Amino acid sequence: MYLNCHSYHSLRYGTIPLKELIAEAVLHGIKAMALTDINTVTGIYDFIKACQEKEIKPLVGMEFRCEHQFRYIGLAQNAEGLAEMNRFLTEHNFSGETLPLRAPKFKSAFVIYTLENAPETLFENEFIGVRPEEVSSLLTSKHKNKISKMVVLQPVTFRNKKEYNLHKVLRAIDTNIILSKLTEADYCKVSDVMKPVESILPFYEKYPEIILNTQRIIDECNFQYDFSAKRNKKFYTENRQKDLEKLTELAWEGFKNRYENENLEAKARVEKELKVIDELEFSGYFLITWDIIQYSNSKGFMHIGRGSGANSIIAYCLGITDICPIELDLYFERFLNLNRKTPPDFDIDWSWQERNTILEYIFKKYGKDHVAFCGTNVEFKYRSIFREVGKVFGLPKEELDMLAKNPMALHETNKIVKMVQQYGMLLEKYPNQRSMHACGILISEEPITNYTPLEMPPKGFPIVLFDMHIAEEIGFDKFDILSQRGIGHIDDSVKLIAKNRGIKVNIRDTSISKDEAVCNSYLAKGHTIGCFYIESPAMRGLLRRLNCDNYKILVAASSIIRPGVAQSGMMKEYIFRHNNPTQFEYFHEVFREHLGETYGIMVYQEDVIKIAQHYGGLPAPDGDILRRAMSGKGRSLEALQKVKDNFFASCAQKGHPLQLSQEIYRQIESFAGYSFCKAHSASYAVESYQSLYLKVNFPVEFMTAVINNQGGFYRTEVYVHEARMSGGTIHNPCVNKSEYQTTLYGTDIYLGFMHIQSLESKIAHLIEEDRNKKGDFSSLEDFINRIPIGIEGVKTLIFIDAFRFTGKTKNQLLVIASLLLNNFKPENRDLKLLQEPVKEYKLPTLERSVFEDAFDEIELLSFPVSCTVFDLLQTKHRGDVMAKDLVQYHKKQVRMLAYLISRKHVPTKKGTMYFGTWIDHEGTYFDTAHFPDSLEKYPFQGGGCYLLLGNVEVDYHFPTITILKMAKMPFIPDPRYMDSKDQYRTQSQIKEDVSLTHRAPYPQGHEINLPRHRMKF
């Protein structure tokens, strides 16, 4: 009798999580029920599975609403019925038109109206839903002659009084009003709960037809779904055989380019992979990915193929990836194997500037009806919960800020706040709104609306209404089309080098960059600012601790820096063994033979497979089941137990002592969940080397490209500093030299208009466009005459010294601008008045302090250009020790004066600590550690320069200062202001980069529990 049940996927309406909705049905003995969430099918696939487990007949459909108003309920009789409703809703989602009051004439779906909104005439498939409390009024209803077209309507939205109130809170959030302003039309009826069928049927005793109609709908709704079927586009060509032939041809063609013909190992690997790919019917998936790469290459775009897909030699031969799996001993089984039940995917990166072009090609090539982005549910999160719920209870902004920014322990304890907390915590992890997955694309064999309605978000690409996990469950293998700024750095650098120096760099030829000698020396010293993945303070510190001077160590470093590996203690142990190779024993000869590269430590996910295979004797596919199960990705505990039993049985068969096998299994169990895919690390390492090669050989062009791609780990100021240290001369924006982005002329770097904080983007682009059409600006008057800009915009450009080519001072230019523009508005002024020859005004000589420009720059750019921050300090002291000499001060106390670049929050068992990154006045970077006791007395006080006192610890080539005391150093008074209260205001605009960490403290050395010596028996 339940034809209208809502889960919490009825966003900001339903209150019952899907699994708990099924549990409620079981509790009340329900044998059939319909999930009809509002304007979505997000939950239907999980609903079908859960119902089947509990022997409940699942009915699926939607409740159609428009602008919060109920229209009708649709229930699918079969797959075509769901597709009809999906297409109908999609059309309205795309057009933005309101849903009609009457449903279209669906061929394979039932439609249910309410008594209030039922049309005068009903089609064969249309019915009127009657609530139990409405039965008594049927005789007086205008629809009393339609009893034969009525069904039982018992909606379900909540479970109890608390959830009814939660439902009202959600409705207030959705309609953006306070709770007291809700009307009855805004929320559901108090009767919208699940009850035993026996308590509902008596209401309809006088109208048996209503019960029969309801049962008829239940009987005739037979939507079924085959979860084992593949839904992706099946073939790239016409059929499976031709796909295999095409893939085979391309693979051997690529093999010739990648390998010498006598490489028998590579040949055998190609043949093995082709066989598995065909057996799993993955040829089409490979070919579609290849097709996308071919288009990218034809446009001259650079891509990076990474992730587990780089374990495939076929992907390498097809040019999808640039990682040789033979060279790095990568297991294909990590990507694809006959036992793997979940689909793999390729992760492919493009520059953020070029990704949209790739997406447009995919949608055009494979058809808008067959391509869509995965969706994702954005959940109510801690801060947003209290802000949203607090608004509903009418709290002012100040209190909302307090609730959002502070932990609950620090909240006030009044009645309203307690209610906000109560309902807020109920909402935690509830879906709040739908959004687009960052990269996952589905390419479907059948029209994608057979499975879901589509929505069109502002970015302009349609999305399905379920997430990647459901997509995987229902048979889709997604294509991950990503973007990253690192590729933009590389791509733009190559273009800048060609333009600025006339040199063409084939950066795709990884042989020129990987393991290049000078690059390796930079790596070992951590000189990697701006380079993809290896520029963070933590990574630079790791590179120095490892004295990383080759590709394979970098691959390992790219993996052990990951939070999970570090948290397991593996990073510390790896650093120890790398620097002390004689102070440990390999746990077993298998560890020496197969994990010798990583000193017997399971650093990569592939290592779990290696140990399971070579020590335990399991086939590689079973090793991958073990890895997936232990990393939390395995879906079957029985499958894990079976593989575990096989592991021990196989170990015993090979004659291994049980105690040794148990210890090795414990290590696998401990580290499998933390390890990182080696192919992923290798892909990152290749890109890191490409970045580093450009930084080493073409530093000015590279840093300009980094600035134009809006940096990476650090703020723009750091990259500007690095460009200066690399030999570039930094210039403020200039209306005759600068463009929207930063421009390079030889070694002269002109900052782009995009960096001026108070300049409109539209004006910034217009300056560049007008100059390209009409030539340079000859004067301030000429600029004002050509660019429709107001007095404030002109003043901004004057203060940043963008008119210095005129030879006039800023003060003189301000006077001229005022004379010209004070009585005019850009949109109304008569340009003819300004077409006269430039007037020579008699201007007063107004003296300016040499530091005024620097303070102007801080206000407009957030950092000084015409001098350094050290030049603005009141003190002339620059510290007793320079950063370049710190390695000589192990275990000694030093005093330094430095500029704060960034700080990273780190949780410890004793409280919060920070790692700081600084530069001294010579421009050299160094790092500090600030423990909780020190921070309590000497906290950070924002961006700027500090005097530091601390003890130096050199940890495997890497010096860190443990801070005992620190004090922020004041700037000189800002000479632009006379009032003393304003003279130190600008200093507060100096920035710092702050990274917050939300994780458990890392273990100490004694807690790692990884034996360094063989077991004795």
Beta strands, then each sheet from edge to edge (+ up, - down):
strand 1: 2-5
strand 2: 32-35
strand 3: 57-66
strand 4: 69-76
strand 5: 109-114
strand 6: 126-130
strand 7: 150-152
strand 8: 303-306
strand 9: 347-351
strand 10: 371-379
strand 11: 431-443
strand 12: 454-455
strand 13: 463-464
strand 14: 479-484
strand 15: 729-731
strand 16: 743-745
strand 17: 748-750
strand 18: 893-908
strand 19: 911-919
strand 20: 925-930
strand 21: 945-955
strand 22: 958-968
strand 23: 993-995
sheet 1: 1+ 2+ 3+ 4- 5+ 6+ 7+
sheet 2: 8+ 9- 14- 11+ 10-
sheet 3: 12+ 13-
sheet 4: 15+ 17+ 16-
sheet 5: 23+ 18+ 19- 20+ 22+ 21-
end
